[in-house]
Amino acid sequence: LITNCSDKKSKTKTPEIESKKSSKLKVIFDSDANNELDDQHALAYLLLNGDTFKVDAVTVNATYNGVDIQGHYEEALRILKLCNLANEVPLLKGANGNFNSIIEDWDPNSYDGKEGVDYLIKATKREPIVIIAVGKLTNIALALKKDPTFAQRTKIVWLGSNYPEPGEYNQDNDTIAMNYVLNSSIPFEMVTVRYGKPSGTDAVKVTKKEINEKMPGIGPKAIETVIGRHGGEFDNFGDYSVSLFEYIDYHGDPPSRPLFDMVAVAILKDKTWGEIRSIPAPILINNKWEERPDNPRKITIWENFKKEELLEDFYKTLLNPIPVSN
């Protein structure tokens, strides 16, 4: 199933990575926060880069590794509390199910994900905001479904896909939502994953040894102690990071784990940390990417990331945190 949005030309400026009006980029972070551990590191990195970003809100959606929407909400809340921003940055629930099931009996006044999706629509009417999406694209597709003019008011930076190869977790959680977004006119930047390849965010890996050496005790001291996802009490993100890495599988030689989602935040901070190219928007049919060379709709592909510079800035940020405003 491939569903199309209207492709009206926008008269409204979409947010730029480097704004001439402000030195800070205003963003919404859309996450499946309880999936594994990269979402939490991306969110902490974002929240503690207050000299670069303003964070309007955090929205969550549910993917199949992270239980239901409540679990994703609770994990995002833990990170907000560890950064002392739970009372400053709104946290809203988006879609629990997938796009196709939600629109089957579509009622724009009552639907799965309404709180988060309606917020996306409302917030982008107030001012230009970039949406960093690091989970499935269900919330974005629903916003386009409810209000096609949403495409004229924002830009999506999405961590997802092994393009030009098939597969990838965020993509496979809601392929129909992804195709819906690709068939819309919304400005769209794809931060590629590419499992096992040096050109994607999969290459931005850390070892357990590195985390155990660099992360303990760093980040702001939390006003409120947080009970972790796997138990234990924490008053800083660094110690919670060490705990998360205790409960994860490792791959490769040396055994390591990618911080996929953190890269989507980093390239908005410094676009030289990755390479970009523009392509006609492809489409995924039967788990195979089909190129559409005559498609006038273009998207941006991010690849070939500077791992060492990215990770160096991540650790530096946690050592010298500057909390964001909204």
C-alpha positions as CSV (number, residue, x, y, z in Angstrom):
1,L,0.0,0.0,0.0
2,I,1.4,3.4,-1.0
3,T,-0.7,6.4,0.0
4,N,-0.2,9.9,-1.4
5,C,-0.3,13.3,0.2
6,S,-1.0,16.5,-1.7
7,D,2.2,18.0,-3.1
8,K,1.3,21.7,-3.0
9,K,4.2,24.2,-3.3
10,S,4.9,25.9,-0.1
11,K,4.9,29.7,0.3
12,T,6.1,29.2,3.9
13,K,9.8,29.0,4.7
14,T,10.9,25.8,6.3
15,P,13.4,25.9,9.1
16,E,17.1,25.9,8.1
17,I,19.9,24.1,9.8
18,E,21.7,27.4,10.2
19,S,19.2,30.2,11.0
20,K,20.1,33.8,10.2
21,K,17.7,35.0,12.8
22,S,18.9,33.0,15.7
23,S,22.0,31.1,16.6
24,K,19.9,28.3,18.2
25,L,17.8,25.8,16.3
26,K,14.4,25.0,17.6
27,V,13.5,21.3,17.5
28,I,11.0,18.7,18.5
29,F,12.5,15.2,19.3
30,D,10.3,12.4,18.2
31,S,11.5,9.1,19.7
32,D,10.8,5.4,20.5
33,A,12.8,6.1,23.7
34,N,12.5,2.7,25.3
35,N,13.6,0.7,22.3
36,E,17.3,0.1,23.2
37,L,19.8,2.7,24.3
38,D,20.7,5.1,21.5
39,D,17.5,7.2,21.9
40,Q,18.5,8.0,25.5
41,H,22.0,9.1,24.5
42,A,20.6,11.2,21.6
43,L,18.1,12.9,23.9
44,A,20.6,13.6,26.6
45,Y,23.0,15.0,24.1
46,L,20.3,17.2,22.6
47,L,19.0,18.4,26.0
48,L,22.5,19.4,27.2
49,N,23.5,21.3,24.1
50,G,21.7,24.5,25.1
51,D,24.1,26.7,23.3
52,T,23.0,25.1,20.0
53,F,19.4,24.0,20.4
54,K,16.1,25.0,21.9
55,V,13.8,22.0,22.5
56,D,10.1,22.8,22.1
57,A,8.9,19.3,23.1
58,V,9.6,15.5,23.1
59,T,7.1,13.2,21.5
60,V,7.2,9.4,21.7
61,N,5.9,6.6,19.6
62,A,5.9,2.8,20.2
63,T,8.0,0.3,18.3
64,Y,8.0,-3.5,18.9
65,N,11.1,-3.8,21.1
66,G,10.0,-1.2,23.6
67,V,6.6,-2.5,24.9
68,D,3.7,-0.1,24.6
69,I,3.6,3.7,24.5
70,Q,3.7,4.1,28.3
71,G,7.1,2.4,28.4
72,H,8.5,4.9,25.9
73,Y,7.0,7.8,27.7
74,E,8.5,6.6,31.0
75,E,12.0,6.2,29.6
76,A,11.9,9.6,27.9
77,L,10.8,11.1,31.3
78,R,13.8,9.5,33.0
79,I,16.1,11.3,30.7
80,L,14.3,14.6,31.1
81,K,14.5,14.2,34.9
82,L,18.2,13.3,34.8
83,C,18.8,16.5,32.8
84,N,16.5,18.5,35.3
85,L,14.2,19.5,32.4
86,A,11.0,17.5,33.1
87,N,9.2,20.6,34.2
88,E,10.6,22.7,31.3
89,V,10.2,20.5,28.1
90,P,6.8,19.1,27.4
91,L,6.6,15.3,26.9
92,L,3.7,13.9,24.8
93,K,2.4,10.5,23.7
94,G,2.1,9.8,20.0
95,A,1.1,6.7,18.2
96,N,1.1,3.3,19.8
97,G,0.0,1.4,16.6
98,N,1.1,1.8,13.0
99,F,-0.2,4.2,10.4
100,N,-2.3,1.8,8.3
101,S,-4.2,0.5,11.3
102,I,-4.8,4.0,12.7
103,I,-6.2,5.4,9.5
104,E,-8.4,2.4,8.7
105,D,-11.3,4.0,10.5
106,W,-10.0,7.5,10.5
107,D,-11.5,10.0,12.9
108,P,-9.5,13.2,13.0
109,N,-11.1,14.1,16.3
110,S,-10.2,10.8,18.1
111,Y,-7.3,8.6,17.0
112,D,-4.3,6.7,18.4
113,G,-1.4,9.2,18.9
114,K,-3.7,12.3,19.0
115,E,-1.9,14.1,21.8
116,G,1.5,14.0,20.3
117,V,0.4,14.5,16.7
118,D,-1.9,17.4,17.4
119,Y,1.0,19.0,19.3
120,L,3.3,18.7,16.2
121,I,0.7,20.4,14.1
122,K,0.0,23.2,16.6
123,A,3.7,23.9,17.4
124,T,4.7,24.2,13.8
125,K,1.9,26.8,13.3
126,R,3.6,29.0,15.9
127,E,7.1,29.1,14.5
128,P,9.6,27.2,12.4
129,I,10.6,24.0,14.1
130,V,12.8,21.1,12.8
131,I,11.5,17.6,13.9
132,I,14.3,15.1,14.7
133,A,12.6,11.7,14.2
134,V,14.6,8.8,15.5
135,G,11.9,6.1,15.5
136,K,9.2,5.0,13.1
137,L,7.5,7.8,11.0
138,T,4.0,7.2,12.2
139,N,3.5,10.5,14.1
140,I,4.8,12.4,11.1
141,A,2.6,10.6,8.6
142,L,-0.5,11.2,10.9
143,A,0.3,14.9,11.1
144,L,0.4,15.0,7.3
145,K,-2.9,13.0,7.1
146,K,-4.7,15.3,9.5
147,D,-3.2,18.6,8.1
148,P,-1.5,18.5,4.7
149,T,-0.3,22.0,5.2
150,F,2.0,20.6,8.0
151,A,4.4,19.8,5.1
152,Q,4.8,23.5,4.5
153,R,5.9,24.4,8.0
154,T,8.6,22.1,9.1
155,K,11.5,19.8,8.1
156,I,12.0,16.2,9.1
157,V,15.5,14.8,9.9
158,W,14.9,11.1,10.2
159,L,17.3,8.5,11.5
160,G,16.4,5.4,9.5
161,S,16.8,3.0,6.6
162,N,19.7,1.1,5.0
163,Y,19.0,2.8,1.7
164,P,19.8,1.7,-1.0
165,E,19.5,-1.7,0.6
166,P,16.4,-3.0,2.4
167,G,15.8,-3.6,6.1
168,E,16.4,-1.4,9.2
169,Y,14.4,-1.3,12.4
170,N,12.8,2.2,12.2
171,Q,11.8,1.7,8.6
172,D,10.4,-1.8,9.1
173,N,8.3,-0.7,12.1
174,D,6.0,1.3,9.8
175,T,6.9,1.1,6.1
176,I,3.6,2.5,5.0
177,A,4.1,5.6,7.1
178,M,7.6,6.0,5.6
179,N,6.2,5.7,2.0
180,Y,3.5,8.2,2.9
181,V,6.1,10.7,4.0
182,L,8.2,10.1,0.9
183,N,5.2,10.7,-1.3
184,S,4.5,14.0,0.4
185,S,6.1,17.4,-0.2
186,I,7.6,17.8,3.3
187,P,11.3,18.6,3.4
188,F,13.0,15.3,4.4
189,E,16.5,14.4,5.3
190,M,17.4,10.7,5.8
191,V,20.3,9.9,8.2
192,T,21.2,6.5,7.0
193,V,21.8,3.5,9.3
194,R,23.4,0.9,6.9
195,Y,24.0,-2.1,9.2
196,G,27.5,-3.4,8.8
197,K,28.6,-0.6,6.4
198,P,31.2,2.1,7.2
199,S,29.0,4.7,5.5
200,G,26.1,4.8,7.9
201,T,25.4,5.6,11.5
202,D,26.0,1.9,12.3
203,A,29.7,2.8,12.1
204,V,29.5,5.3,15.1
205,K,30.1,2.5,17.6
206,V,31.2,2.5,21.2
207,T,32.5,-0.4,23.4
208,K,31.4,-1.2,26.9
209,K,35.0,-0.5,28.0
210,E,34.8,3.0,26.5
211,I,31.5,3.8,28.2
212,N,32.7,2.5,31.6
213,E,35.8,4.7,31.3
214,K,34.2,7.9,30.1
215,M,30.6,8.0,31.3
216,P,30.5,7.5,35.1
217,G,29.4,10.5,37.0
218,I,29.1,12.9,34.0
219,G,26.1,15.1,33.2
220,P,24.3,17.5,35.5
221,K,23.4,16.2,39.0
222,A,19.7,15.5,39.0
223,I,17.5,17.2,41.5
224,E,15.3,14.1,41.6
225,T,16.8,10.6,41.8
226,V,15.5,8.3,39.0
227,I,14.8,4.6,39.1
228,G,16.4,3.1,36.0
229,R,14.7,0.9,33.4
230,H,16.6,-2.1,34.8
231,G,16.4,-0.9,38.4
232,G,18.9,1.0,40.5
233,E,18.9,4.7,41.5
234,F,20.6,7.4,39.4
235,D,21.3,11.1,39.8
236,N,23.2,11.7,36.6
237,F,22.9,10.5,33.0
238,G,26.5,9.2,32.9
239,D,25.8,6.6,35.5
240,Y,22.5,5.7,33.8
241,S,24.4,5.2,30.5
242,V,26.7,2.7,32.2
243,S,23.6,0.8,33.4
244,L,22.0,0.8,30.0
245,F,25.2,-0.7,28.5
246,E,25.1,-3.5,31.1
247,Y,21.8,-4.8,29.6
248,I,22.5,-4.8,25.9
249,D,23.9,-7.2,23.3
250,Y,27.2,-6.4,21.6
251,H,28.3,-7.2,18.1
252,G,31.6,-7.2,16.1
253,D,35.2,-7.2,17.0
254,P,35.7,-5.6,19.3
255,P,32.2,-6.0,20.7
256,S,30.5,-2.7,20.4
257,R,27.2,-0.9,20.1
258,P,26.2,2.0,17.7
259,L,24.8,5.3,19.0
260,F,22.7,5.6,15.8
261,D,20.2,8.3,17.0
262,M,22.9,10.6,18.5
263,V,24.2,11.2,15.0
264,A,20.9,12.7,13.9
265,V,21.3,15.4,16.6
266,A,25.1,15.9,15.9
267,I,24.8,16.6,12.2
268,L,22.3,19.4,13.0
269,K,24.9,20.8,15.4
270,D,27.7,20.6,12.8
271,K,26.9,19.7,9.3
272,T,30.5,18.9,8.5
273,W,30.3,15.7,10.5
274,G,28.5,14.0,7.7
275,E,28.2,14.2,3.9
276,I,24.9,15.0,2.1
277,R,23.5,14.5,-1.3
278,S,20.2,15.1,-2.9
279,I,18.3,12.4,-4.7
280,P,14.8,11.9,-6.3
281,A,12.7,10.4,-3.6
282,P,12.6,6.6,-4.0
283,I,9.9,4.3,-2.7
284,L,10.0,0.9,-0.9
285,I,7.8,-1.8,-2.5
286,N,7.9,-5.4,-1.3
287,N,10.9,-4.6,0.8
288,K,12.9,-3.4,-2.1
289,W,13.9,0.2,-2.8
290,E,12.7,1.4,-6.2
291,E,14.4,4.4,-7.7
292,R,12.2,7.1,-9.3
293,P,14.7,9.2,-11.3
294,D,12.0,11.4,-12.9
295,N,10.5,12.2,-9.5
296,P,10.6,16.0,-9.0
297,R,10.3,15.5,-5.3
298,K,13.9,15.5,-3.8
299,I,15.1,14.3,-0.4
300,T,18.5,14.6,1.3
301,I,20.7,11.6,2.2
302,W,23.2,11.8,5.0
303,E,26.1,9.4,5.0
304,N,29.9,9.0,5.8
305,F,30.0,10.3,9.3
306,K,33.0,11.5,11.2
307,K,32.9,9.1,14.1
308,E,35.8,10.4,16.2
309,E,34.6,14.0,16.0
310,L,31.0,13.1,16.8
311,L,32.0,11.0,19.9
312,E,34.4,13.6,21.1
313,D,31.7,16.2,21.1
314,F,29.3,13.9,22.8
315,Y,31.6,13.3,25.7
316,K,32.6,16.9,25.9
317,T,28.9,17.9,26.0
318,L,28.2,15.6,29.0
319,L,31.3,16.9,30.8
320,N,30.3,20.5,30.2
321,P,26.5,20.4,30.0
322,I,24.4,23.5,29.0
323,P,20.7,22.7,29.5
324,V,18.4,23.8,26.7
325,S,15.5,26.1,26.9
326,N,12.2,25.7,25.0
